């Protein structure tokens, strides 16, 4: 079920992500997902993010990147799978379009596209979803979402499909508030026969923290509760637990699962997931234990899940997840996030495991020196390039320690700098 996330960010596992303004001085440039095979963690996929100008973003701020490339690990190589490109207005800094391409037969092929349109006050007016028509060699409209606002709050979200000539309304979400707090969402079908489909009810504690939300389906005559989430908080306002319950035929809530959170300095550093066991009178039993680590700017840098062994202890098992997140900072003295106007450089894959490709394009042919520095600024690799405007180099990183590295291509007329991350 696709829903507009108005209240909170949902991640897997569900995490409480802190909104720290200082984090905008550092932006996410890569992430790597691993999975345990029953013995060790193996790399599953990686994604790298490229930015231009002053754009940035991380897990708790809008990701205003130019493009994001995902590679999937296939035993001995990382194979490209998806390229996500964003068009950002240079004046308003608003997202104008998002294009998805997939890797097929050695090249990128258009797949889907989303176009964004805004009102004069900056709120989102509507967005159009398109798919690529390989026969017509053009983008074809598929659907459109129209948004209206009341008192500064989102009031309706109308979904329309395209029949080749015009957009036709199919369904609508209506939002109701108390002040600025969303208290209810009502979903309904439109067209020749209008009918309710679902309702979401939201309630808050005295500190205006989300206390509970309930999903109700339409039976034809009334809304019937199906499941609910209940949140508990400590005195600092941190969510300490989230309980998931379903409703049986009699309308009684039935325990299903619970997530318990622990904190350090305002950041969630631990999450224990439990399932309800009806045996012996019923009790919550451990399932997974997640540990989270952060950098000095409170940005998530590591997430690791460990399964519960029925023997009564935590132990890694097949399928346990591990993720690393990598950032660079907006430091003009280092220039690691600035590409000289005299050319461009592409470093891929990023993060990298064994081999990194460095493609350089100067606007003018020139001799150059390639320097690679580790995260401490120590020079670990250097070589000269002949006179040319284009260089394509591949180097082994098997001897590199895990961490962030800076590639400097110092030309006679231009200097280009890029970062990459080595994962192990």
JOMOQUI-V79901 format. One record per pair of residues at least 12 apart in sequence whose C-alpha atoms are under 7 Angstrom apart, sorted by the first residue. I is the first residue (numbers start at 1). J is the second residue. Records with the same first field share a line. If there is no record, write none. Layout:
I=J + J
This chain:
16=268
17=60
18=60 + 267
19=60
22=297
23=297 + 298 + 299
24=56 + 57
25=329 + 330
26=327 + 328 + 329 + 330
27=56 + 57 + 58 + 327 + 328 + 329
28=49 + 57 + 58 + 326 + 327 + 328
29=48 + 49 + 50 + 326 + 327 + 328
30=47 + 48 + 49 + 325 + 326 + 327 + 350 + 351
31=46 + 47 + 48 + 324 + 325 + 326
32=45 + 46 + 47 + 323 + 324 + 325 + 351
33=45 + 46 + 322 + 323 + 324
34=321 + 322 + 323
35=319 + 320 + 321 + 322
36=317 + 318 + 319 + 320 + 321
37=318 + 319
38=317 + 318
43=73
44=72 + 73
45=70 + 71 + 72 + 73
46=70 + 71 + 72 + 351
47=68 + 69 + 70 + 71 + 350
48=68 + 69 + 70 + 350 + 351
49=65 + 67 + 68 + 69
50=65 + 66 + 67 + 68
51=65 + 66
52=66
65=86
66=85 + 86 + 87
67=83 + 84 + 85 + 86
68=83 + 84 + 85
69=82 + 83 + 84
70=82 + 83
80=103
81=102 + 103
82=101 + 102 + 103
83=100 + 101 + 102
84=98 + 99 + 100 + 101
85=98 + 99 + 100
86=98 + 99
95=116
96=115 + 116
97=114 + 115 + 116
98=113 + 114 + 115
99=112 + 113 + 114
100=112 + 113
110=132
111=131 + 132
112=130 + 131 + 132
113=129 + 130 + 131
114=127 + 128 + 129 + 130
115=127 + 128 + 129
116=128
124=147
125=146 + 147
126=144 + 145 + 146 + 147
127=144 + 145 + 146
128=143 + 144 + 145
129=141 + 142 + 143 + 144
130=142
141=162
142=161 + 162
143=160 + 161 + 162
144=159 + 160 + 161
145=157 + 158 + 159 + 160
146=158 + 159
153=180
154=175
155=174 + 175
156=172 + 173 + 174 + 175
157=172 + 173 + 174
158=171 + 172 + 173
159=171 + 172
169=190 + 191
170=189 + 190 + 191
171=188 + 189 + 190
172=187 + 188 + 189 + 190
173=185 + 186 + 187 + 188
174=186 + 187
182=202
183=201 + 202 + 203
184=200 + 201 + 202
185=199 + 200 + 201
186=198 + 199 + 200
187=199
196=218
197=217 + 218
198=216 + 217 + 218
199=215 + 216 + 217
200=213 + 214 + 215 + 216
201=213 + 214 + 215
202=214
210=231
211=230 + 231 + 232
212=229 + 230 + 231
213=228 + 229 + 230
214=227 + 228 + 229
215=227 + 228
225=247
226=246 + 247
227=245 + 246 + 247
228=244 + 245 + 246
229=242 + 243 + 244 + 245
230=242 + 243 + 244
231=243
240=260 + 261 + 262
241=258 + 259 + 260 + 261
242=258 + 259 + 260
243=257 + 258 + 259
244=256 + 257 + 258
255=276
256=275 + 276
257=274 + 275 + 276
258=273 + 274 + 275
259=271 + 272 + 273 + 274
260=272 + 273
269=291 + 292 + 293
270=290 + 291 + 292
271=289 + 290 + 291
272=288 + 289 + 290
273=286 + 287 + 288 + 289
274=286 + 287
275=287
286=308
287=307 + 308
288=305 + 306 + 307 + 308
289=305 + 306 + 307
290=303 + 304 + 305 + 306
291=303 + 304 + 305
292=304
300=325
301=324 + 325 + 326
302=323 + 324 + 325
303=322 + 323 + 324
304=321 + 322 + 323
305=320 + 321 + 322
306=320
307=320
335=417
336=417 + 418 + 419
337=418
338=417
339=416 + 417
340=414 + 415 + 416
342=362 + 363 + 414
343=361 + 362 + 363
344=360 + 361 + 362 + 416
345=359 + 360 + 361 + 416
346=358 + 359 + 360
347=359 + 420
350=420 + 421
351=420 + 421 + 422 + 423
352=421 + 422 + 423
353=422 + 423 + 424
354=396 + 397 + 398
355=394 + 395 + 396 + 397
356=394 + 395 + 396 + 397
357=393 + 394 + 395
358=392 + 393 + 394
359=391 + 392 + 393
360=390 + 391 + 392
361=389 + 390 + 391
362=389 + 390
363=389
364=389
365=387 + 388 + 389
366=387 + 388 + 389 + 411 + 412 + 413
367=385 + 386 + 387 + 388 + 411 + 412
368=384 + 385 + 386 + 409 + 410 + 411 + 412
369=383 + 384 + 385 + 409 + 410 + 411
370=382 + 383 + 384 + 408 + 409 + 410
371=383 + 407 + 408 + 409
372=405 + 406 + 407 + 408
373=405 + 406 + 407
374=404 + 405 + 406
375=403 + 404 + 405
402=422 + 423 + 424
403=421 + 422 + 423
404=420 + 421 + 422
405=419 + 420 + 421
406=418 + 419 + 420
407=419
